[in-house]
Amino acid sequence: MANKLIKQMGLPNSIANIFTARNIITAKDALSLTEFELMEQLDVGMAEVKSAMAHISEVVCPPCQTALLLMEQRVRDERSAGHLPTRLRGLDEALCGGIPFGVVTELVGPAGIGKTQFCLKLSLLASLPENCGGLDGRVIYIDVESKFSSTRLIQIGIENFPEIFLKKGMAQEMAGRIVILRPTSLSEFTESLHHVQVSLLQKQVKLLIIDSMAALVLGEHDCGASRQQALGWHVSFIKIFTNSNSSDKSIRSHSIKKEDRAAYDSHLVAALGINWAHAVTIRLVLEARSGQRFIKLAKSPISPPLAFPFNITSSGLVLLDDDGIEMKGSEINTIHCQGQKALFNSEW
Amino acid sequence: MEVGMLPISASKRGKLLAAGYTSLHSISRASASQLATDIEVSEDEACEIRKYASQTSALDRSIGNSSNTSNLYGGQTAWTMLNEEKFSTRITTSCVDLDNILGGGITCKEVTELGGVPGIGKTQIGIQLAVNVQIPLEYGGLGGKAIYIDTEGSFMVERVLQIAEACIEDMPEYSHHFHNNVQDCEVKMHPNSILENIFYFRVCSYTEQIALVNYLDKFIEEHKDVKIIIIDSVTFHFRQDFDDMALRTRLLNEMALKLMKLARKFCLAVVLLNQVTTKYIEGSYQLTLALGDSWSHSCTNRIILFWNGDERHAYIDKSPSLKSASAAYSVTTRGIRNSNSSCKRIKMV
């Protein structure tokens, strides 16, 4: 929309030619200047600048919808533009059906807590046929840290859906719908995002998982501003084509450990900072407290912050309690992690 | 140079000066045809220049005349404004404490900025206001429509439906407060009609955001009952992809001025939701609202949302007429409500 040519907008020829003569070709060029600057550059009066800009703005502006229309669309396209059920009953209820389409969901947590396990299960669920509660679609898994394990994927499949996976050829077809990309640097990642955009339109990709964002950036930039800028473009890009193609996006984030005074409890902070935290719509925080793992719905526009205890079994993540505990205040965003010693002690 | 004040193109100005027209008086004295030949423009353009010149000089003359101050071009006396301010309408936030510190609710004709950390409830307040503006006049509301501009994709329709249904159920409470007598008003709204009155725009880049703000003038002319514009959030597209910070400041200022103009012209409220960023002040990193210091000056009122222990609080950081105060609020399944009430209905004192 922003790159629309001014020539093609139906402005009267005289003013359209003046724009081209001064090298203002796209709508973005014109809207990036204030009206006063335009008046000076184009050498026309204020009234003409105002009416030309009003016309350009009307053409570039996004279409108007009402909330009612959005609701009807959601209800109608529940299958293809609704939610991806995670099969964790408490979480699905809190999210009104599952991981929603068209928005960016983030998973944060310390090392070894179960993020990759969760992602493996999600990719499986997305590739399942619809009569089993899946999306019957393809999955693109961008695996930066080489954590994807096909054996584990098939194991989760067999444990959860034995009737499908033990059938001949089904395992191959399900696993065949998951495409794994392994970029090794931020620039490769950017390139693969562009390629992904093309294939999203051609094939039936329903889920995009990026595992993990922080790993891409941590190696290349120092803390703070430059890292945030580097990711800023990616966030916008992902958000825009998430919305326009209405497929599901799920992104995993790393975490840095920040040492605290206490011996057994360290407090962690999500790696990508506060700018990123604003950019995602739903944030799931995984943590371990007093020997029990929790998955917290830390940021969501539809539900209060809830924490569910869970365990990892051979069939993936399993919730121990579907009701969830409501959290308040600073508890929502802190990430607890037991030190190695304490975890060992509690298990043996 | 007086001729420099005219809103005409630079080349025409240059021609006027070259032909010897240095003051507005000299332009209005000359006839249109004389002007046309002297500076080599068409007769229509010369007429236009003379019109601009006479408008501007009328303004100059009246400034000197102090007895007719109320006839000043576009000005109003403080007395007439006082009457307007007394009867200006406010949009309730459904939380009594919050309404109290705001003097009744979000004011129309002003730009209010709300900022806070992620997850504090900015979008929730935005959605609550978009629903509350539709409360009918019989219940003390404005009976208007809302425009919701979404830059981040955080507008979830399911949540709007929840809040709309809860608002309809709570409406008899509003009428008790407003009429002060026990009267069961029969007006029953349907949640779908509330959804229908929220105009939703999804903006994907800063160009679209600027284009939309420009287009709103025309849009609101066609939909005169729009009473609130919510932009969620105004920061998102301006935080990435900008190398030229000075350009960003200029664009933001222009956008803020346009929004203020819309607020005043159509008597509606403009609510801008902002994000936070870390800033290095006095040797430590602190959280402040994004978009920088120049933007801080642009809004009329500024409210900061923050966590105080386990409770959400709102603090009036900047306002020309409201006292600096803070109030607690909570986000429930029914929307924004008071924080200390265990029952979910609004407590009317």
Boltz contact constraints between the chains, C-beta under 6 A:
constraints:
  - contact:
      token1: [A, 1]
      token2: [B, 208]
      max_distance: 6.0
  - contact:
      token1: [A, 2]
      token2: [B, 205]
      max_distance: 6.0
  - contact:
      token1: [A, 2]
      token2: [B, 207]
      max_distance: 6.0
  - contact:
      token1: [A, 28]
      token2: [B, 207]
      max_distance: 6.0
  - contact:
      token1: [A, 31]
      token2: [B, 207]
      max_distance: 6.0
  - contact:
      token1: [A, 31]
      token2: [B, 210]
      max_distance: 6.0
  - contact:
      token1: [A, 31]
      token2: [B, 211]
      max_distance: 6.0
  - contact:
      token1: [A, 34]
      token2: [B, 250]
      max_distance: 6.0
  - contact:
      token1: [A, 34]
      token2: [B, 254]
      max_distance: 6.0
  - contact:
      token1: [A, 43]
      token2: [B, 9]
      max_distance: 6.0
  - contact:
      token1: [A, 43]
      token2: [B, 10]
      max_distance: 6.0
  - contact:
      token1: [A, 43]
      token2: [B, 11]
      max_distance: 6.0
  - contact:
      token1: [A, 44]
      token2: [B, 9]
      max_distance: 6.0
  - contact:
      token1: [A, 45]
      token2: [B, 8]
      max_distance: 6.0
  - contact:
      token1: [A, 45]
      token2: [B, 9]
      max_distance: 6.0
  - contact:
      token1: [A, 46]
      token2: [B, 7]
      max_distance: 6.0
  - contact:
      token1: [A, 57]
      token2: [B, 211]
      max_distance: 6.0
  - contact:
      token1: [A, 57]
      token2: [B, 214]
      max_distance: 6.0
  - contact:
      token1: [A, 57]
      token2: [B, 215]
      max_distance: 6.0
  - contact:
      token1: [A, 58]
      token2: [B, 215]
      max_distance: 6.0
  - contact:
      token1: [A, 60]
      token2: [B, 211]
      max_distance: 6.0
  - contact:
      token1: [A, 61]
      token2: [B, 211]
      max_distance: 6.0
  - contact:
      token1: [A, 61]
      token2: [B, 212]
      max_distance: 6.0
  - contact:
      token1: [A, 61]
      token2: [B, 215]
      max_distance: 6.0
  - contact:
      token1: [A, 62]
      token2: [B, 201]
      max_distance: 6.0
  - contact:
      token1: [A, 62]
      token2: [B, 202]
      max_distance: 6.0
  - contact:
      token1: [A, 62]
      token2: [B, 203]
      max_distance: 6.0
  - contact:
      token1: [A, 62]
      token2: [B, 208]
      max_distance: 6.0
  - contact:
      token1: [A, 64]
      token2: [B, 199]
      max_distance: 6.0
  - contact:
      token1: [A, 65]
      token2: [B, 200]
      max_distance: 6.0
  - contact:
      token1: [A, 66]
      token2: [B, 196]
      max_distance: 6.0
  - contact:
      token1: [A, 67]
      token2: [B, 157]
      max_distance: 6.0
  - contact:
      token1: [A, 67]
      token2: [B, 160]
      max_distance: 6.0
  - contact:
      token1: [A, 67]
      token2: [B, 195]
      max_distance: 6.0
  - contact:
      token1: [A, 67]
      token2: [B, 198]
      max_distance: 6.0
  - contact:
      token1: [A, 67]
      token2: [B, 200]
      max_distance: 6.0
  - contact:
      token1: [A, 68]
      token2: [B, 192]
      max_distance: 6.0
  - contact:
      token1: [A, 68]
      token2: [B, 195]
      max_distance: 6.0
  - contact:
      token1: [A, 68]
      token2: [B, 196]
      max_distance: 6.0
  - contact:
      token1: [A, 70]
      token2: [B, 157]
      max_distance: 6.0
  - contact:
      token1: [A, 71]
      token2: [B, 157]
      max_distance: 6.0
  - contact:
      token1: [A, 71]
      token2: [B, 195]
      max_distance: 6.0
  - contact:
      token1: [A, 74]
      token2: [B, 157]
      max_distance: 6.0
  - contact:
      token1: [A, 96]
      token2: [B, 158]
      max_distance: 6.0
  - contact:
      token1: [A, 103]
      token2: [B, 153]
      max_distance: 6.0
  - contact:
      token1: [A, 232]
      token2: [B, 240]
      max_distance: 6.0
  - contact:
      token1: [A, 233]
      token2: [B, 240]
      max_distance: 6.0
  - contact:
      token1: [A, 233]
      token2: [B, 241]
      max_distance: 6.0
  - contact:
      token1: [A, 236]
      token2: [B, 240]
      max_distance: 6.0
  - contact:
      token1: [A, 239]
      token2: [B, 153]
      max_distance: 6.0
  - contact:
      token1: [A, 240]
      token2: [B, 204]
      max_distance: 6.0
  - contact:
      token1: [A, 243]
      token2: [B, 153]
      max_distance: 6.0
  - contact:
      token1: [A, 277]
      token2: [B, 118]
      max_distance: 6.0
  - contact:
      token1: [A, 278]
      token2: [B, 118]
      max_distance: 6.0
  - contact:
      token1: [A, 278]
      token2: [B, 275]
      max_distance: 6.0
  - contact:
      token1: [A, 281]
      token2: [B, 153]
      max_distance: 6.0
  - contact:
      token1: [A, 281]
      token2: [B, 154]
      max_distance: 6.0
  - contact:
      token1: [A, 299]
      token2: [B, 118]
      max_distance: 6.0
  - contact:
      token1: [A, 299]
      token2: [B, 119]
      max_distance: 6.0
  - contact:
      token1: [A, 301]
      token2: [B, 123]
      max_distance: 6.0
  - contact:
      token1: [A, 301]
      token2: [B, 154]
      max_distance: 6.0
  - contact:
      token1: [A, 301]
      token2: [B, 156]
      max_distance: 6.0
  - contact:
      token1: [A, 301]
      token2: [B, 159]
      max_distance: 6.0
  - contact:
      token1: [A, 302]
      token2: [B, 156]
      max_distance: 6.0
  - contact:
      token1: [A, 302]
      token2: [B, 158]
      max_distance: 6.0
  - contact:
      token1: [A, 302]
      token2: [B, 159]
      max_distance: 6.0
  - contact:
      token1: [A, 328]
      token2: [B, 310]
      max_distance: 6.0
  - contact:
      token1: [A, 329]
      token2: [B, 307]
      max_distance: 6.0
  - contact:
      token1: [A, 329]
      token2: [B, 309]
      max_distance: 6.0
  - contact:
      token1: [A, 329]
      token2: [B, 310]
      max_distance: 6.0
